[in-house]
Amino acid sequence: MSTAPSKPGSSRTLIIVLAVALVIALCGVVGLFAAFLSQAGADTSGAAQPTATTAVTSTPSQHALAVAYAALVARDATKLSDAMGAVSDQCGSDVAACDTAVVAASNTDKSFLHDIQAAQAPTCLQAADTTLQDALSALYGGLIDSHTGLQAQDGALVTQGAHEITAANTTIARATKQIAQVSCP
């Protein structure tokens, strides 16, 4: 089986396509981070809160679960945002550095997904949690395809990975919107 030699500018084209897709995904991760921070602080405005009249149970309130979940997601979203930023920085001209950054970002994404799967999402955020898990899974797939494409110098696979990353960004934006619209009492 023979392969066509790569064109002189093809490596640069591969990483430019990937870098553009990752910048778009980075914006979605930063938006997700901001939405979680606003959700976590939504009921801490300083207004007088009604006094609870029900018996205290050992089950955390939906609000307490939402605050804990938001803190977890904020922490991991910051890590993922930093990793995606490194990909954007490294994918300017050096294929090897770009690929190393893509692998690191995929590991960070995988860790984020593992953390939220292990966390107790409050009922009020379960739909957003499912959407976020779908987005992180899709982002991981896009990063892996991009890594494989960079390794093989396969422009079609890098482009496919870039499209998957862009689609994941759309799903992240949907999760962000869901989170912003939910109130956890």
Summary of the structure (lengths in Angstrom):
residues: 185
radius of gyration: 19.5
end to end distance: 62.2
largest distance: 75.9
contacts: 585
relative contact order: 0.19
helix: 76%
strand: 0%
